[in-house]
């Protein structure tokens, strides 16, 4: 599992470790790992380190010191290294001295010289702002970031791209766009959450020995092996009821396809049977004859271990209310989010999983969609707190915030090709089936998002795909994950 820690937690660990190490040793550990990564990048873009051209964008904090020490290491290997300190009087003194001893040079940030150097560089190292930065780049740094973006140089960020918020993933102004971010000691939440994640490029973690508590992470990102441990596997005595029955209350005369797609996801999600309730029974049974179809409403549909309600439901508030009254786990999606009574959701004793996209989350929170997309982590946590439910906020990076608090889980297996009609209905059915199979709301949402994203990749393979294709690819994704168990 990949974990990310808050700035406060990282700084506390750094202070504890520095108290046990010789002065400067921690920075040298970071610089060694960063230098190795930069050398690899130079090998790709310039063919070698010797003779390559490197520009360091240097701020006043420790990130600037890291960049200067890296520049010294690269200069000793024959690279032409130039540092551009934004505030020369506050630049890391020992780092500047090390760079000059190694043959590096220093130019002022103002004027055209720095921009010309960046335009000709093979590598730009971003050491402007560290993990304490907030609110985007300072005005004097913006031209340098713009020059780096226009250049042909590879951009490597020190710890995180300057201008992004390490704790929240928000970008409140101009920021550096990196090809590679080399982060030290632990991932920071902003490296795993959009929009900041988009600025980070590839991320490499350098272990510098920080004493971080295992239970102190702010964010978790499941990997194949983690998901494999969550997937339900039938035992020798299993039958369809022991494996779980998921009820799907979805679809309408206007949107029968939503019901079909939700059932498609549910049939591939590990439960023993799928029970459908709604007006699209003929469409469902025509496509999936194994489905148990009922027209008697959720209260009289028969035994289920979990419900999915809302996809394509139109204005059927009565069905949503009946499902919310059931004493089993419930997943609420799409129209169900709009129709669900907030007090009824908060009053439930069985687990509840809400799966909004950014627009639906914005409506529930009473804010603009841009605000949710710019603060995905905070938005998911706020919704979970308001409703007393686990919230799966769909998007470029899907996040799962538990009703009980704790680390937020982030999923990055998806692909932009999943932004297609009906894809969310498939996810609802899949995650609902995992609920019925016995997973907690947090685990069902996390594993469902992981499988759904992987299935989207398999279905698309670089080309447009549809929701039906995503559903068909879930077994391939399941097998791929299960092999890691």
PLY file of the C-alpha trace (Angstrom):
ply
format ascii 1.0
element vertex 485
property float x
property float y
property float z
element edge 484
property int vertex1
property int vertex2
end_header
0.00 0.00 0.00
1.23 3.46 -0.85
0.73 5.94 2.00
0.92 9.72 2.16
1.56 11.83 5.24
0.63 15.38 6.14
3.20 18.18 6.16
2.98 18.40 9.95
3.66 14.68 10.35
6.60 14.79 7.92
8.16 17.79 9.62
7.84 16.19 13.04
9.58 13.07 11.75
12.31 15.16 10.11
13.03 16.99 13.38
13.21 13.71 15.27
15.61 12.20 12.74
17.82 15.29 12.43
18.29 15.30 16.20
20.00 11.90 15.87
22.10 12.64 12.77
25.13 14.85 12.12
24.23 18.30 10.84
23.39 18.27 7.15
23.26 14.46 6.88
19.53 14.33 6.13
19.83 16.86 3.31
22.72 14.86 1.84
20.58 11.71 1.89
17.89 13.52 -0.03
20.39 15.04 -2.44
21.94 11.65 -3.19
18.60 10.14 -4.16
17.63 13.21 -6.17
20.95 13.27 -7.98
20.57 9.62 -9.01
17.13 10.35 -10.43
18.38 13.45 -12.29
21.28 11.46 -13.76
18.81 8.88 -15.09
16.71 11.63 -16.67
19.78 13.18 -18.27
20.74 9.79 -19.64
17.39 9.68 -21.44
17.18 13.25 -22.70
20.86 14.08 -23.33
22.48 10.66 -23.60
24.79 11.27 -20.63
25.47 13.55 -17.66
28.84 14.82 -18.92
28.34 17.85 -21.12
24.64 18.20 -20.36
23.09 21.54 -19.40
21.28 21.84 -16.07
19.44 24.83 -14.61
18.50 24.94 -10.91
15.54 27.11 -9.86
16.42 27.86 -6.25
14.16 29.13 -3.50
15.12 30.15 0.01
14.16 26.97 1.87
15.57 23.48 2.20
14.24 22.55 -1.24
16.59 25.15 -2.68
19.42 23.61 -0.66
18.58 20.16 -2.02
18.66 21.54 -5.55
22.04 23.21 -4.99
23.63 20.06 -3.57
22.26 18.05 -6.50
23.72 20.62 -8.86
27.11 20.20 -7.18
26.96 16.43 -7.63
26.03 16.76 -11.31
28.71 19.41 -11.90
31.34 17.06 -10.49
30.25 14.56 -13.14
30.84 17.09 -15.90
27.45 18.72 -16.35
27.23 22.45 -16.95
25.13 23.59 -13.99
23.69 27.06 -13.44
21.71 28.09 -10.37
19.02 30.76 -10.56
18.26 31.88 -6.98
15.05 33.89 -6.64
16.33 35.61 -3.49
20.14 35.30 -3.54
20.56 36.76 -0.07
18.39 33.97 1.40
19.70 31.05 -0.66
21.19 28.07 1.19
24.76 29.21 1.87
26.44 25.82 2.18
24.65 24.59 -0.91
25.78 27.61 -2.94
29.35 27.11 -1.78
29.25 23.41 -2.73
27.93 24.27 -6.19
30.63 26.88 -6.81
33.39 24.53 -5.62
32.14 21.92 -8.11
32.34 24.43 -10.97
28.73 25.52 -11.10
27.76 29.13 -11.63
25.02 31.47 -10.44
22.94 33.96 -12.45
20.25 36.40 -11.36
16.59 35.52 -11.83
15.76 38.88 -13.39
16.46 39.90 -16.96
16.63 37.55 -19.91
19.69 35.47 -19.04
17.81 32.95 -16.89
15.12 32.45 -19.53
17.74 31.91 -22.24
19.52 29.33 -20.09
16.27 27.47 -19.42
15.44 27.46 -23.15
18.75 25.69 -23.89
18.74 23.35 -20.88
18.46 19.58 -20.93
17.21 19.50 -17.34
15.51 22.03 -15.06
15.45 21.24 -11.32
12.57 22.90 -9.49
13.65 23.79 -5.95
11.61 26.99 -5.59
9.12 26.13 -2.86
8.96 23.26 -0.36
6.13 21.43 1.33
5.08 24.51 3.26
4.16 26.45 0.12
0.60 27.75 -0.23
-1.32 29.74 -2.80
0.66 29.24 -6.00
3.98 30.68 -7.09
5.16 34.13 -6.12
5.06 36.66 -8.94
8.81 36.63 -9.54
8.83 32.85 -9.96
6.10 32.66 -12.59
8.31 33.66 -15.59
10.80 30.93 -14.69
8.05 28.29 -14.46
6.64 29.49 -17.78
10.08 29.32 -19.40
10.54 25.77 -18.15
7.13 24.77 -19.55
8.03 26.23 -22.97
11.47 24.65 -23.10
12.43 21.21 -24.33
14.05 20.47 -20.97
12.90 17.72 -18.66
11.64 19.20 -15.38
12.36 17.43 -12.08
10.62 18.76 -8.98
12.26 18.56 -5.54
9.80 16.90 -3.11
6.76 18.35 -4.92
6.12 20.83 -7.74
6.38 24.40 -6.55
3.01 26.10 -6.27
0.88 23.08 -5.33
-0.51 22.42 -1.86
1.17 19.39 -0.32
-1.68 18.54 2.06
-4.74 19.10 -0.11
-3.71 18.73 -3.74
-5.11 22.19 -4.50
-3.45 24.54 -7.01
-4.39 28.13 -6.25
-2.40 29.92 -8.93
0.58 29.31 -11.16
2.63 26.19 -10.47
5.53 24.27 -11.95
4.63 21.33 -14.19
7.13 18.54 -13.64
7.93 15.47 -15.68
9.24 13.75 -12.55
8.82 14.56 -8.87
11.34 13.08 -6.47
9.80 13.12 -3.00
11.60 12.36 0.24
10.66 10.14 3.14
6.97 9.79 2.30
4.44 10.67 -0.33
2.56 13.87 0.31
-1.21 13.86 -0.25
-0.98 16.43 -3.03
1.15 14.06 -5.11
-1.73 11.56 -5.23
-4.71 13.92 -5.60
-5.71 16.00 -8.61
-5.32 18.71 -9.62
-1.83 18.71 -8.05
-1.13 15.16 -9.20
-1.34 16.33 -12.79
1.52 18.76 -12.12
3.75 16.12 -10.52
4.33 13.86 -13.51
5.84 10.55 -12.48
6.61 10.30 -8.77
9.63 8.61 -7.22
9.95 8.12 -3.48
13.42 8.33 -1.91
13.62 6.66 1.49
15.59 8.89 3.86
14.70 6.98 7.03
11.90 9.12 8.44
10.34 7.57 11.57
6.72 7.81 10.44
3.99 5.98 12.39
2.19 3.29 10.41
-1.18 4.51 11.68
-0.52 8.19 10.99
-1.08 8.33 7.23
-3.48 10.93 5.83
-3.97 9.07 2.56
-3.77 5.49 1.32
-3.48 4.23 -2.24
-4.22 0.52 -2.60
-2.05 -1.62 -4.84
-2.82 -4.94 -6.52
-1.88 -7.06 -3.51
-4.01 -4.94 -1.16
-7.08 -5.30 -3.36
-6.44 -9.02 -3.86
-6.71 -9.52 -0.09
-10.14 -7.84 -0.10
-11.75 -9.76 -2.95
-14.35 -12.34 -1.91
-13.55 -15.94 -2.82
-16.27 -18.63 -2.57
-15.63 -21.46 -0.14
-16.42 -25.13 -0.69
-19.74 -24.76 1.13
-20.76 -21.52 -0.58
-24.11 -21.06 -2.26
-25.61 -17.95 -3.83
-27.01 -16.71 -0.52
-23.82 -17.30 1.43
-21.96 -15.36 -1.25
-24.44 -12.52 -0.92
-27.39 -11.19 -2.91
-27.29 -7.59 -4.11
-30.48 -5.71 -4.88
-30.48 -3.18 -7.73
-33.22 -0.52 -7.62
-32.42 1.48 -10.72
-33.63 2.57 -14.12
-36.81 4.19 -15.37
-38.87 4.34 -18.53
-36.57 7.12 -19.71
-33.30 5.49 -18.60
-33.63 1.69 -18.79
-29.97 1.40 -19.81
-28.82 2.56 -16.37
-30.47 -0.50 -14.84
-28.87 -2.82 -17.39
-25.41 -1.37 -16.77
-25.74 -1.44 -12.98
-26.77 -5.10 -13.19
-23.84 -5.77 -15.53
-21.42 -4.41 -12.94
-23.14 -6.25 -10.10
-23.02 -9.63 -11.82
-19.25 -9.34 -12.01
-18.72 -8.13 -8.44
-18.51 -11.28 -6.38
-22.05 -11.62 -5.00
-23.90 -14.89 -5.53
-27.00 -13.37 -7.12
-28.43 -10.08 -8.34
-32.02 -9.12 -7.62
-33.44 -6.33 -9.78
-36.39 -4.14 -8.82
-37.71 -1.45 -11.16
-39.45 -0.61 -14.42
-36.64 -1.89 -16.66
-37.13 -5.57 -15.84
-37.72 -6.62 -19.44
-34.53 -4.93 -20.62
-32.55 -6.46 -17.76
-33.83 -10.01 -18.21
-33.31 -9.84 -21.97
-29.66 -9.04 -21.45
-29.00 -11.00 -18.25
-31.40 -13.92 -17.82
-29.66 -14.98 -14.59
-30.98 -11.85 -12.83
-33.79 -12.29 -10.29
-36.34 -9.71 -11.46
-39.19 -8.46 -9.28
-41.89 -5.81 -9.77
-43.01 -5.81 -6.12
-40.81 -2.97 -4.86
-37.75 -3.08 -2.57
-39.74 -3.87 0.58
-41.18 -7.07 -0.91
-38.43 -8.04 -3.35
-36.94 -10.81 -1.23
-33.73 -11.35 0.63
-30.75 -9.11 -0.14
-27.50 -8.41 1.70
-27.03 -4.95 0.15
-28.89 -2.48 -2.08
-27.82 -0.20 -4.91
-30.28 2.62 -5.54
-30.41 5.59 -7.85
-28.84 5.02 -11.28
-31.35 6.29 -13.85
-34.10 6.44 -11.20
-35.57 9.69 -12.49
-37.90 11.09 -9.82
-38.77 7.85 -8.00
-38.26 9.17 -4.47
-40.48 6.44 -2.99
-38.14 3.65 -4.04
-35.15 5.54 -2.67
-36.91 5.99 0.67
-37.80 2.28 0.86
-34.20 1.28 0.21
-32.84 3.69 2.80
-35.18 2.15 5.37
-33.65 -1.31 4.84
-31.32 -2.58 7.55
-28.58 -3.66 5.12
-25.70 -1.77 3.50
-26.86 0.66 0.81
-25.03 2.32 -2.08
-26.61 5.58 -3.28
-25.72 6.89 -6.73
-26.87 9.33 -9.40
-30.55 10.33 -9.04
-30.64 8.62 -5.67
-28.25 11.25 -4.29
-30.67 13.99 -5.27
-33.75 12.14 -4.01
-32.37 10.80 -0.73
-33.53 12.56 2.43
-30.42 13.74 4.28
-31.89 12.96 7.68
-32.80 9.45 6.53
-29.21 8.89 5.41
-27.74 10.22 8.65
-30.16 8.12 10.68
-29.20 4.80 9.12
-27.48 2.24 11.34
-26.30 -0.03 8.50
-23.38 1.16 6.33
-24.05 3.68 3.57
-21.83 4.34 0.55
-22.49 7.47 -1.53
-20.87 7.67 -4.98
-21.23 11.18 -6.45
-19.28 12.71 -9.28
-18.06 16.29 -8.85
-21.27 17.88 -10.09
-23.45 15.82 -7.76
-21.11 16.47 -4.84
-21.26 20.20 -5.57
-25.06 20.13 -5.50
-25.07 18.29 -2.16
-22.56 20.73 -0.67
-24.15 23.84 -2.16
-20.96 24.97 -3.93
-19.74 25.22 -7.51
-18.41 22.21 -9.38
-15.04 23.94 -9.81
-14.72 24.20 -6.05
-15.17 20.45 -5.65
-12.77 19.62 -8.47
-10.16 21.96 -7.01
-10.49 20.52 -3.49
-11.38 16.88 -3.97
-9.98 15.70 -0.65
-11.73 18.34 1.44
-15.00 17.87 -0.46
-15.12 14.11 0.11
-14.34 14.55 3.80
-17.00 17.24 4.16
-19.68 15.08 2.53
-18.77 12.07 4.66
-19.05 14.18 7.80
-22.34 15.78 6.83
-24.09 12.54 5.93
-22.43 10.09 8.29
-21.68 7.96 5.23
-18.70 6.69 3.34
-18.24 8.85 0.24
-16.67 7.73 -3.02
-16.04 10.90 -5.03
-15.57 9.91 -8.65
-13.21 11.70 -10.99
-9.69 11.83 -12.39
-8.51 10.58 -9.02
-11.34 8.84 -7.20
-11.21 9.31 -3.44
-13.00 7.31 -0.73
-13.58 9.06 2.60
-14.84 6.84 5.42
-17.77 7.80 7.60
-15.60 7.05 10.62
-12.75 9.31 9.48
-9.25 7.90 9.19
-7.05 7.89 6.09
-8.78 8.77 2.84
-8.19 6.23 0.10
-7.27 7.42 -3.36
-7.52 5.40 -6.54
-5.50 6.12 -9.64
-6.09 3.02 -11.79
-8.58 4.79 -14.03
-8.28 6.30 -17.46
-9.81 9.39 -19.00
-11.68 7.07 -21.39
-13.90 6.16 -18.41
-15.54 9.58 -18.78
-18.36 8.01 -20.76
-22.10 7.65 -20.21
-23.01 4.71 -18.00
-19.56 4.08 -16.61
-20.66 5.19 -13.15
-23.64 2.81 -13.27
-21.26 -0.10 -13.81
-19.17 1.03 -10.84
-22.27 1.26 -8.64
-23.29 -2.29 -9.43
-19.76 -3.59 -8.92
-19.25 -1.86 -5.56
-22.76 -2.82 -4.44
-22.03 -6.45 -5.17
-18.88 -6.23 -3.05
-20.99 -4.78 -0.23
-23.34 -7.74 -0.49
-20.38 -10.12 -0.42
-19.43 -8.76 2.99
-16.93 -5.95 2.42
-17.20 -2.78 4.47
-18.37 0.37 2.70
-14.80 1.71 2.66
-13.35 -1.52 1.27
-16.18 -2.06 -1.23
-15.77 1.46 -2.56
-11.98 1.23 -2.71
-11.82 -2.22 -4.31
-14.69 -1.40 -6.66
-13.00 1.78 -7.88
-9.71 -0.06 -8.32
-11.23 -2.87 -10.40
-13.42 -0.46 -12.36
-10.46 1.75 -13.24
-8.34 -1.22 -14.27
-11.21 -2.61 -16.35
-11.48 0.78 -18.03
-7.83 0.60 -19.00
-8.20 -2.91 -20.35
-11.35 -2.01 -22.28
-9.91 1.15 -23.80
-6.26 0.27 -24.44
-5.77 3.78 -25.77
-9.00 4.07 -27.76
-12.59 5.14 -27.03
-14.66 2.62 -25.10
-18.19 2.30 -23.75
-19.64 1.40 -20.37
-20.69 -2.05 -21.61
-17.07 -2.75 -22.63
-15.90 -1.71 -19.16
-18.31 -4.16 -17.54
-17.11 -6.92 -19.84
-13.50 -6.23 -18.83
-14.10 -6.55 -15.06
-13.32 -10.31 -14.97
-9.98 -9.63 -16.68
-9.22 -6.93 -14.11
-10.27 -9.27 -11.26
-7.96 -12.03 -12.50
-5.10 -9.58 -12.94
-5.48 -8.39 -9.35
-6.07 -11.86 -7.90
-2.76 -13.08 -9.29
-1.01 -10.64 -6.94
-2.65 -12.22 -3.88
0 1
1 2
2 3
3 4
4 5
5 6
6 7
7 8
8 9
9 10
10 11
11 12
12 13
13 14
14 15
15 16
16 17
17 18
18 19
19 20
20 21
21 22
22 23
23 24
24 25
25 26
26 27
27 28
28 29
29 30
30 31
31 32
32 33
33 34
34 35
35 36
36 37
37 38
38 39
39 40
40 41
41 42
42 43
43 44
44 45
45 46
46 47
47 48
48 49
49 50
50 51
51 52
52 53
53 54
54 55
55 56
56 57
57 58
58 59
59 60
60 61
61 62
62 63
63 64
64 65
65 66
66 67
67 68
68 69
69 70
70 71
71 72
72 73
73 74
74 75
75 76
76 77
77 78
78 79
79 80
80 81
81 82
82 83
83 84
84 85
85 86
86 87
87 88
88 89
89 90
90 91
91 92
92 93
93 94
94 95
95 96
96 97
97 98
98 99
99 100
100 101
101 102
102 103
103 104
104 105
105 106
106 107
107 108
108 109
109 110
110 111
111 112
112 113
113 114
114 115
115 116
116 117
117 118
118 119
119 120
120 121
121 122
122 123
123 124
124 125
125 126
126 127
127 128
128 129
129 130
130 131
131 132
132 133
133 134
134 135
135 136
136 137
137 138
138 139
139 140
140 141
141 142
142 143
143 144
144 145
145 146
146 147
147 148
148 149
149 150
150 151
151 152
152 153
153 154
154 155
155 156
156 157
157 158
158 159
159 160
160 161
161 162
162 163
163 164
164 165
165 166
166 167
167 168
168 169
169 170
170 171
171 172
172 173
173 174
174 175
175 176
176 177
177 178
178 179
179 180
180 181
181 182
182 183
183 184
184 185
185 186
186 187
187 188
188 189
189 190
190 191
191 192
192 193
193 194
194 195
195 196
196 197
197 198
198 199
199 200
200 201
201 202
202 203
203 204
204 205
205 206
206 207
207 208
208 209
209 210
210 211
211 212
212 213
213 214
214 215
215 216
216 217
217 218
218 219
219 220
220 221
221 222
222 223
223 224
224 225
225 226
226 227
227 228
228 229
229 230
230 231
231 232
232 233
233 234
234 235
235 236
236 237
237 238
238 239
239 240
240 241
241 242
242 243
243 244
244 245
245 246
246 247
247 248
248 249
249 250
250 251
251 252
252 253
253 254
254 255
255 256
256 257
257 258
258 259
259 260
260 261
261 262
262 263
263 264
264 265
265 266
266 267
267 268
268 269
269 270
270 271
271 272
272 273
273 274
274 275
275 276
276 277
277 278
278 279
279 280
280 281
281 282
282 283
283 284
284 285
285 286
286 287
287 288
288 289
289 290
290 291
291 292
292 293
293 294
294 295
295 296
296 297
297 298
298 299
299 300
300 301
301 302
302 303
303 304
304 305
305 306
306 307
307 308
308 309
309 310
310 311
311 312
312 313
313 314
314 315
315 316
316 317
317 318
318 319
319 320
320 321
321 322
322 323
323 324
324 325
325 326
326 327
327 328
328 329
329 330
330 331
331 332
332 333
333 334
334 335
335 336
336 337
337 338
338 339
339 340
340 341
341 342
342 343
343 344
344 345
345 346
346 347
347 348
348 349
349 350
350 351
351 352
352 353
353 354
354 355
355 356
356 357
357 358
358 359
359 360
360 361
361 362
362 363
363 364
364 365
365 366
366 367
367 368
368 369
369 370
370 371
371 372
372 373
373 374
374 375
375 376
376 377
377 378
378 379
379 380
380 381
381 382
382 383
383 384
384 385
385 386
386 387
387 388
388 389
389 390
390 391
391 392
392 393
393 394
394 395
395 396
396 397
397 398
398 399
399 400
400 401
401 402
402 403
403 404
404 405
405 406
406 407
407 408
408 409
409 410
410 411
411 412
412 413
413 414
414 415
415 416
416 417
417 418
418 419
419 420
420 421
421 422
422 423
423 424
424 425
425 426
426 427
427 428
428 429
429 430
430 431
431 432
432 433
433 434
434 435
435 436
436 437
437 438
438 439
439 440
440 441
441 442
442 443
443 444
444 445
445 446
446 447
447 448
448 449
449 450
450 451
451 452
452 453
453 454
454 455
455 456
456 457
457 458
458 459
459 460
460 461
461 462
462 463
463 464
464 465
465 466
466 467
467 468
468 469
469 470
470 471
471 472
472 473
473 474
474 475
475 476
476 477
477 478
478 479
479 480
480 481
481 482
482 483
483 484
